[in-house]
Amino acid sequence: MNGAFSPRHAGFTLPEVLVGAAIASIVFAALAVGAVSLQRTFAAVEGFGTGQRDQMRTLDYISRDVRRAKSVSVATSPAALTLRAETYIDPASNLPRSPMISDGGITYGGTTTIIYSLSGSNLVREEKAQRLVVAHNIRAFTPALVAADSQQKTVNVTLSFASPMKWRSDAPTSVTLQATSTARN
Amino acid sequence: MRLKTPRLNGSALVVVLLTIVILTFAAGTVLRMSGARFRYTMQAGAWQEAVYSAEAGANMAVAALRDSQWAGWQDGTGASVSTPPRASSTSPPPAADLRIHKTLLKDTAEPGGNEHAVIVTMDAPTALRDTAGQWYRVRATAAAELPGSRRLGYEPGLFMEDGSRQNAREKLRRFSFFNDFSVGLLTGRAQAVRTIEVIIRPNARNPWVRALTLRNKLTMNGGGFVDSFDSGDPTKSTNRLYDLAKRQSNGDVGLVNSTGSNLNDNFVYGDLAYTGPDVLKTDNVQGTISSPFDEPINPVLRPTWPVINLNPGIIDRTMTLTGGPAGAPARFKVSEVKLNGGSSLALRSHAPGEESYIEVWVTGNMTTAGNAFVEIPAGVHVTYYVEGDIKVTGSTFINRSNIASNLQINGVSPASGTNTMHVSGNSDFIGVVNAPHYDLTITGSGDFSGAFIGNTAKISGGASVHYDEALGSVGGRNAAAFSVVSWVEDAR
């Protein structure tokens, strides 16, 4: 009676194995394709997320600095945005300085210069010799004064970020955005 | 005999559970990452909104100064205020009673949903005062509620170019997730806080808002009076001229220092405001009498023209000066104006039918006598800046337009002491005089129509002063407009 439990009876026939192998191959191939696609999608979303974060941060930095600037100037080659602002916070005490009247305007006793420029593919904000990388993967940085503002205190900034969809031949090579800020002073 | 159940019969359940776990981890990862990015966007938006709320607070301070909208403003003790803060010599924060503030809270029912709070403080540093008056420092701190959980969005640290790491929170937005460090109105809520400081300057005021504005005493004798008319309103004037039958009662008088002033019961059809001892014999002041009178009177400065016509050099005989358009007035610098006998000065337009502007800077005295006269045709606007004494007699100024603002005489304030201006004769003078360091004497029976700013005034001989109410709209009636001249953000 032991023959009823013989291992030989638990195996598969050759056709069963072949069919199973074929099905398994299809399943694993589908999983592989899906995984690669998922990975690419994830990378794209990650890239867009990073790009969006960098864009918002960059424009927030620039708009904050332009608002408080007393003068705005741009250079085209190499592209640079130069802002001159009052040194409102005393670096020694880290407290606000007192305003004083000067030439019909206000001074806080000193000015600071802030420069935005490209360094390779990084957008760098330089103030007091400190160079902070505020965005990566920049393809183009184009600041321009708005002609309609006769006082030359309105600046339009165009930033082009490298597209995260690098494997798609039909994908845009970059993502471009613009923002306009006006100096309040 | 019963067969054994194969050991692998439960593998399907294990596979299903494993699949669920894997999918759960995958979904959790996706949700965590997308949530972090969503939070980043919302938090950045709230940070941007905060500065707009702060600017709204600063604008309310401007409105309060400009239009006296003091509802909701309080001093440091919590008492309501209805005037700008008094001058303070201390740096922020000034003493409680020298600083006023107002708080604003945005209704969450409005579009956007997240709550905003703004606190605005205003003070008046003594260092911020010039000839235009007191400037004001306004600090507006706004907090915008951060939506979502109390966690930072997708915000990896930043790097300096040399590779050293910087924390993005410390460099830019600096959210507060658990503590309300500044405003105190969004306690317990995550928030973005931004503070701006603006400096508000008073604009140049329209000085022609009353008949007589004097730095020192006023003396009236001889039955003359002060009243008003409106050259721009036919019901209050005739052919733009003063008409006794259409007299108005806005001939106001303001005295910064009333010491020695005596009206001798002459009539003043307007209000009298003064600072100092009581003005004597004011029984016939028809308006209100009040004290103090604290209005800054700006000195008249010597012109600083980039282009000056040095011919004719001196005006001492009959001659003609031709004006220019408003954007390029003809400017002449002469050492003296001295017209005698029948000589005259004719002022002409640069183009027929067009408004024309002439400015004459006299570095010495201006004197006319006899039948000498200065003719100002309609459409010509002439402004004099005189550094020496002024003495005009007879029918010196013939203002054909009958518009007082078309003839302006500015007495340049000397480095020390005062100069004199003497007007006599029997003809009317139609114009305005801004000579805060000149002692004015009006004698004779000729009237003065316009407005006068001076050091002292002595009106005798029956001469009267008629304030032209149309002057109140020259350059805008609002005498206390303000402008924002500085905008900085506290980016600590």
Chai-1 contact restraints between the chains, C-beta under 6 A:
chainA,res_idxA,chainB,res_idxB,connection_type,confidence,min_distance_angstrom,max_distance_angstrom,comment,restraint_id
A,G49,B,R37,contact,1.0,0.0,6.0,A-B,restraint_1
A,R53,B,Y40,contact,1.0,0.0,6.0,A-B,restraint_2
A,R53,B,Y154,contact,1.0,0.0,6.0,A-B,restraint_3
A,M56,B,A44,contact,1.0,0.0,6.0,A-B,restraint_4
A,R68,B,V488,contact,1.0,0.0,6.0,A-B,restraint_5
A,R68,B,E489,contact,1.0,0.0,6.0,A-B,restraint_6
A,E86,B,V488,contact,1.0,0.0,6.0,A-B,restraint_7
A,Y88,B,V488,contact,1.0,0.0,6.0,A-B,restraint_8
A,I89,B,R492,contact,1.0,0.0,6.0,A-B,restraint_9
A,S98,B,S91,contact,1.0,0.0,6.0,A-B,restraint_10
A,P99,B,I199,contact,1.0,0.0,6.0,A-B,restraint_11
A,M100,B,A127,contact,1.0,0.0,6.0,A-B,restraint_12
A,I101,B,D130,contact,1.0,0.0,6.0,A-B,restraint_13
A,G105,B,V485,contact,1.0,0.0,6.0,A-B,restraint_14
A,I106,B,I199,contact,1.0,0.0,6.0,A-B,restraint_15
A,I106,B,V485,contact,1.0,0.0,6.0,A-B,restraint_16
A,I106,B,S486,contact,1.0,0.0,6.0,A-B,restraint_17
A,V124,B,E161,contact,1.0,0.0,6.0,A-B,restraint_18
A,R131,B,E161,contact,1.0,0.0,6.0,A-B,restraint_19
A,L132,B,M160,contact,1.0,0.0,6.0,A-B,restraint_20
A,V133,B,F159,contact,1.0,0.0,6.0,A-B,restraint_21
A,V133,B,E161,contact,1.0,0.0,6.0,A-B,restraint_22
A,R184,B,W487,contact,1.0,0.0,6.0,A-B,restraint_23
A,N185,B,S486,contact,1.0,0.0,6.0,A-B,restraint_24
A,N185,B,W487,contact,1.0,0.0,6.0,A-B,restraint_25
